[in-house]
């Protein structure tokens, strides 16, 4: 699907037809739309192929007057009752007349621009518009990282009450999300540093300031992702040790109880056999019971001193 947008009175609005200076937003393009981008918009095939590759990592490239910026943006999905965080690539192509964005599926970052949520952004100022997309991407990373921190904190409290597989699986999903975020943020940071050198994009002084703000946000997100990942990894290791220790305690108590319960069985086994000459006090029915209780008490005291209970 291809849509066209243009800044009108300080707000991005959708227009019906292509115009110079408009923003061309392409989401999950069909074959005829791909041909349109190649023929009408004069997008080099190699750049368009990279923009449509869902495994493409963040980078910047230029060919035949068209600059392609691939960035990894954060996405959040709700599967049944579980919320998962991941990343997806977005291609931003800067031509002589327009900014063209290509994505394999809908995402909140471009949707916020198309719905007019982001104000005071002009689509005809190409570099300015692209930098605002990058700034929105960095802000969204920070927002999702704060959400992940809150979710992991809530799951940790639940684990302190009772260690269940459900909470452990949720922590594993969060750890996976943080790994995706950390890897994508580092790639985005390298791409932004290449843009900062001014080799691919012509920037004015205000654009340079805006790009510095984007880099600051990205570096902050990189640090936050690394800190949260380190904390979460240590937390999972601690809970794994706690679960293992609890299992050892249970096995130790179970072994001690087995030893105690075996005492009456052994005593009753001896007194239940026909032994020549007989056993002491074999005529007294209560003696085996008393002997079993005494031996169990002695064994309990010994096991207690050995910290087996």
N, C-alpha and C positions, 0 to 999 in steps of 0.2 A: 504494500500500500504506500502510495506517495501522496504527501500533502505539502502545501505551500503556505508559508507564514511570512508576515511582514510587520514591522513595528509601526503602529498607528497611534499617535497621541501618547507615546511613552509606554505602550503596551503591545505585546505580540498578539496579532490576530490572524486567523486563517483567511487566505484569499483563494479564489477559485482557479486562477491560472498562474502560470509561471511569469515572474517579472525579474528584471535585473535588480540585484540587491536583496532578493527574498531568501528565505531559508527553506531549503528543500529537505524534508524529513522523510526518509524511506525506511519502513519497517517490514521485515520479512517479504522482500520483493518477489513478485512472480516473474516468469521468464520474459514477458513482454515489457515489464518495468525495468528489468535488467538491460534489455535492449535499448530502452529509452535513455537510461543513464549513459550507456556506451555511445549511442549515436547522437542524441540531442545535447546532452550535457558534456560530451567529449571527455568522459572519464577513461583513463587508460585501463585496459582490461586487467593488468597485473594488480593495480591498486584496488580495483573493485573486487577482485578475487580475494585479496587479503582482507578487505573490509567485511566480506561475507563469511570468512572462516571463523567458526566458533571456537577454534583452538589457538587463534592468533594471539600472540603476546603483545604487550604495549611497545610501540616504536613509532618513529616518524620517518617518512620517506617522501621523495619528490620525483616527479616524472612528467615531462612535457608541460611544464607550467602549472601542474596540479600538485598540491601538497597534501599528503595523507597522514593523519595522526590517529593511531590506534591507541585507545585507552581502555583499561579494565575498570568497569564501574561496579559498585556493589548492588546486589539485588537481594530481595527478601521474598521468600515463598512460604505459604502456609499449606502444609500437607496434613490433612485431617486436623488434629489438634496440635501438631508440631510446627514450629517456625524454624525454617532453615535459612541460613545466609550463605551466599556464594558470590561469584563475580562473573561478568560477561563482557566481551569486547564490544566497543562501539567505534565505528570508523567515522572520522571527521575529515571531509575533503574540502579544501579551499581552492576554488578556481578563480579566474579573473573577475567573475561577476557575482559569484554566490558562495555560500557555505552549504554543503550537502552532508547530511548525517545518514549513516547506514547502520542499522541494527538488525539482528536476527529475530528479536522479539521486543515487545513493549517493555519499557523501563521507566521508573519514576522520574529520573533526571530529565530526560527529554520531554516527558509528559508535563512536567511542571513548567517548562518553557512553552510548549504548545497550548497549554490551558491558560496561559497568561498569569501564572502565579508569580513568576519572576518579572519584575518591572524595571523600567529605565535601562533596557538593553536594546540596542539597535542592531537589526539584522544586516543593515547595509555597511556597518563598520565590522568588517569580517574578523579581523584579529581580536577586536574588543569582544565580539560575540563568542568566539571560540574560547577565549580566556574565561568568560563567565560560565561557560559549560564546564570547563575544568575546575573552576572554583566551586561550582555546585556539586561536582563529583567529590571533591575533597571534603566539603561540608557534610555530604551524605555518608561518607566513610566514618567521620567522627560521630555522627548521629547514631549509626548502627553499632559502632563500638561501645557507645554508652548503653545502648539497649542490651547488647551481649553481656556487659558487665553486670547489669541488673538481673538478667536471667540467670547467669552463673551464680550470683550471690544467693538468689532464691533457692536454686537447686542445692547449693551447699548447705543451706539451713535445713532443707528436707533430709539430706543425707546424714546430718548430725543426729536427727531423730531416729531414722531407720534407713539402713543401707539397702536400697532396692535396685534391681536391674534397670528399671525405668529411668531413674535419675542418672545412673551411670551411662546409659545410652544417650541421654540428653547432653551430658557433659562431653561425651565423645563427639557428638554432632557439633557442639560449640567449638571444640578444639579443632575439628576439621575446618569449620568456617574461618577461624582465626588464621589457620595455615593458608587458606585461599587468600584472605585479606592481606596477610603479610607479604606473600609472594607477589600479588598484583600491585600492592602499594610501592614496592621496591622498583618494579618495572615502570610504573607511572612516574616515579620520582626521577629515574634515569631519563625518561622521555622529556620531562619538563626541563631538566637541566640542559638537554640538547636544544630545546626551544629557547632557553635563556641565552644561549650563545649568539642568537640572532642570525643564524645561518639559513634557517628555513622560513621564518616569518619576519616581515618588516614591522617593527614596533616603535610606537612613539613613547614619550616619557611616561604618560599615564598608563600605557599598556605594560611597560616595564614594571611599574609599581604594582599593578594588578597581578602580574605573573609572580612577583616576589611574594605577594600575599598567598597565592595558590601554593607555592613551594613551601611556605611556612606551615600552611594547613596540612599539606601532604606529609611533611616531616613529623609533624605532631601526631598524625594518624599512624605513621610507621612506628613511632615510639610507643604509642598506646597499644597497638596490636602486638608488639613484641612483649610489652609488660604483661598484658592480659594473657598472652599465650604462655609465658613463663609461669605466671601465678597458677593458671589452670593446670598446666602440666604437673607442677609441684603438688597441687591440691589432689589431683587424681592419684599421684604416687602415695601421698599420705593416706588417702582413703583405702587404697589397695593394701597398704601395710596394716591399717586398722582392721580391715576385713580378714586378712590373713591371721592377724593376732587373735581376733575373736574366735576364728575357727580353731586355732590351736588351744585356746582356753576351753572351748566346748569339748574338743577331743580329750583334753586332759581330765576334765570333770567326768566325762563319760567313761574313760578308762578307770578312774578311781571308783566310780559307782559300780562298775562291773566287778572289780576286786572285792568290794564290800558284799555285794549280793552273792558272790561265789562262796563265801564262808559258810552260810547255812546249808548250801547244797553239798559241800564237802563233808560237813559234820553229819548231816542226815544220811549221806551215802555210806559213811562208815558204820553208823549205828543201825542202818538198815540191812547190813550183811550178817550172815551167820558165820561168825569167826570163832574158831575153836578156843576155848578158854574164856571167851567173852571179853567185853570192853568194860572199863571202869564205870560203875554206877549204871549199868545197862538195864537195871530193873526200874530205875527212876525215870519216868517219862519226861519229866520237866528238865532233867539235867542237860540233854542235848540242846534244848532251847536256851538255857542259861549260858552254856558254853559258847553257843553261837553269838549271843548278845555280847558277852564279854570280849570274845575275839574280834567282833566287828567294832566294838568301842576302842579297843587297843589299836586296831588297824586304822581307824578314823583319826586317832590322835597322831599316829605316825605320819599319815598322809597329810594331815593339817600342818604339821611341822615342816614337811617337805613342800609346802605351798601347792598342794595338789587340789585344794578346794578353794 
